[in-house]
Amino acid sequence: MSLELKITGIVSSVLFAAIVFIFLRRRKLREGYAIFWVILSILTIVAAAKYDIVIAITDFFRILSPVNGVFFAAIFLLVILCLHFSVQFTQLIKKIKNLAQENAILKNRLESIEKRLESKD
């Protein structure tokens, strides 16, 4: 790997980590997700600085090209992240449904109380 490519990888990973910290500080990103992205940034910095590690890992898994190994790892992480978000999305849908039903019940009770009060007057 050329020196320019290593520097580009390290600088872009550090910038990405800085953006994650900015989002975290502004409360636009939850801590749990920030940890994931910071770890990913650190792994990217290590991979850019020590490309021999990437080569060793791809050789261990008998992947022909280190680039293919990196792409496989990235796609695998994205699929795991999508699955995680799908689970959270499903849970949020259930919560929204329950809140809407509770809201409808409370609205119905309020209307019946208002009718009783109007009929007494």
C-alpha positions, 0 to 999 in steps of 0.5 A: 500500500502506498504512503499516500493511500495510508495517509488518506485512510488515516486522515479520513478515519480520524475525520470520521471519528471527529464527526462521530464525536461532534454528533455525540456531543450535540446529542444527534447520535446515541452513545451505543451507536457512537461506540460502534462507529468509533470502534470502526474508525479505530479499526480503519486507522489500524488497517490503514496504518498496518496493512500487513494485518489486513493481509494476514487476516485475508490469508488466514481466511483464504481470501484471494485479495485483501480488497475482497476481504475488506469489502466482505467485512464492510458488507457483513457489518452493514448487513448486521447493522440493517438487521439491528435497525430492523429489530428496533424499527419493529419494536418502535412500531409496536410501541407507537401502535400501543400508544395510539390505542391508549390515546384513543381509549383516553380520548373516548373516556374524556368524551364520555366524561364531557357528555356526562358533565354536559347532561348534568347542566 
